[in-house]
Amino acid sequence: MTATAKESVALRSGAGPSYDVIRVLFPQETVTVTDNSHATWAKIKTSDGTEGYCMKQYLTIQASTTGTGSETGNSNGDQTITGATVTADALRLRSGPGTQYDQVAMLLKGATLTVLDTSNTEWTKVQTTNNLTGYVSNEYIQFLYNGQTGVPANSLAISRTSGTVSAGKTLYIKATASPSTASITWSSSNSAVATVTNGYIYGVSPGTATITATSGSQSKTCTVTVTTAEPVRTAYTSPNIAGVGSAVTFTAITDTSRDGVRFTIQMPNGTAQMITATSSTTETTGQTSTKVWKATMNLTEQGTYRVVANSSQGGVYSTEGFATSAYVVSSQDYTVTTTEQRRASDKMIELIANWEGYSASVYADKLTSNQVPTLGYGLTLKEGDTFYNDLSKTEAWSLLVNTINDASYTTEVNKFITQNNLRMSQCQFDSLVSFGYNVGAGYWNSTSSEIDLRRIILNAVVPPQSFGAGMSATVSKATVVRSAPSLSGSQVCEVAKGTTISVTSADFTNQKDGWYLAALPNGSAGWINSGYVTLNSSDLVHDLNYTNAYAFGTDMLRWNQAGGKSYAGLLYRRLGEANVYNYNDYSASRVNTYGYTYPSALAYLDTKS
């Protein structure tokens, strides 16, 4: 597939405006499209072999060969077009051959289509598995010739043989074939009960359907039971951390058949109170409409409030509901350190949402090695998960809030606090939650070998008033010994990781820039950054306000890779997280205001003004 640049356009290292510009394509330059699966970005290769990504709106993409007839069964040489599959993460089925026509439905990647008419060189008339008819752009489909896009499988396996999903939700299952290049098609025995697209099984209405994965002569089935729709799709409270006596808003989202919502709130003292949402607003995303219900209440006790949202139909309330919680703290000062359990602030959740980006429909994350299905604000899915598709931003926000609160992202950081007896502030907690949401929450309590960033945090202690004749300590990372307690101090020597030293003094004139004066085994002495020194004493207060900001920020910026490649977008996210941790700075600035050292691969991005 080829494409022509409509005008001068940036060729970037990744699929997004935050990635580096490799060079600029000149108007009418012809390139080869090597991956057209992303909804808005195309991976291309220039005539000189340079590869990168361009926004599709600035390219004219020549469609794949589609035949010349106007009926199903058009020929391409000795092959016959018998269908098509969707290659984009999400593709609009339109009522006519052009973007000016109404959207009939949203098709997911891998959807199998019956081809009805290929006479238009840019748009193909198709029919979906649930008998919807419309037009799709040729840029985002791959035609099936003689029923296949690839070779038939020698063997085929399916991840489960039975499953359950509520009406309105989607169940994700997998099929794997050998060889891996074999094509797999999906079908449902009863599309009135469930439909299927590339392993995504949508529950239409209660009942049972058999889902079949087929490749060549191989086929595997999964029996799916669709249950009644859930009375409440999701619910959350706002703000995510509230001060004593402040107003908290309770929000629930339902399908449009519900006529009321009430919230049952269990107070920290065990008593309960019920409040009712008096009205709702309707939100529509794609083919899905939902109702958003809200109620507000002042919460006067510190602690966790358990909340259950129930909905009504015909004035009768459901016995089942959606459980969430509210959290009230005595102080909302973001910089005071305590040993208490915490959860993420709204300011941090907003940053996470912005960094992750919003997607109403499930898509395959191209930055992950196995293209993990992802939804909403970066929520990753695994085989067997059920979820709502066509999420509004309100519903995606609720999903993000509850995932951060209830999954390991919060619990692992709280566990890190408890196990290491840490005094941690709200901004520091926020930073670590965001890092775990992107990198993996298991980082904070991993039993693997020592990890630099975690060790820099654990090295943060209130400096002893006296070191006596010298306190034993260990260098936790190879670093420079300096003549003065500053990065500008001249180099005395270098010291290796694991070296045992004797600390005789400390300089924490700037609490965020601590240094230890140490005597080294070779007889020399000098100042070492406190982030790289572990004091060998059990009588220490681990207060993270004494974290060396330079050491923490510099090491955090090293976490900028995905799939073995460095990405500017990830570096800027790490910069934002470091600034939140060190300076309570939630601005997400891309300027290196605080003077960290950038990794060599991305050093050219370093700007200090």
Buried (B, 14 or more C-beta within 10 A) or exposed (E): BEBBBEEEBBBBBBBBEBBBEBEEBEEEBBBEBEBBBBBEBBBBBBEEEEBBBBBBEBBEBBBBBBBEEEEBEBEBEEBBBBBBBBBBBBBBBBEEBEEEBEEBBBBBBBBBBBBBBBBBEBBBBBBBBBEBEBBBBBBBBBBBBEBBBBEBBEEBEBBBEEBBBBBBBBBBBBBBBEEEEBBBBBBBBBBEBBBBBBBBBBBBEEBBBBBBBBBBEBBBBBBBBBEEBBBBBBBBBBBBBBBBEEEBBBBBBBBEEBBBBBBBBBBEEEEEEEBEBEEBEEBEBBEBEBBBBBBEBEBEEBBBBBBBBBBBBEEEBBEEBBBBBBBBBEEBEBEEBBEBBBBBBBBBBBBBBEBBEBBBBBBBBBBEEEEBBBBBBBBEBEEEBBBBBBBBBBBBBBBBBBBBBBBBBBBBBBBBBEEBEBBBBBBBBBBBBBBBBBBEBEBBBEEEEEEBBBBBBBBBBBBBEEBEEBBEBBBBBEBBBBEEBBEEBEEBEEBEBEBEBBBBBBBBEEBBBBBBBBBBEEEEBBBBBBBBBBBEEEEBBBBBBBBBBBBBBBBBBBBBBBEEEBBBBBBBBBBBBBBBBBBBBBEBBBEBBBEBBBBEEBEEBBEEE
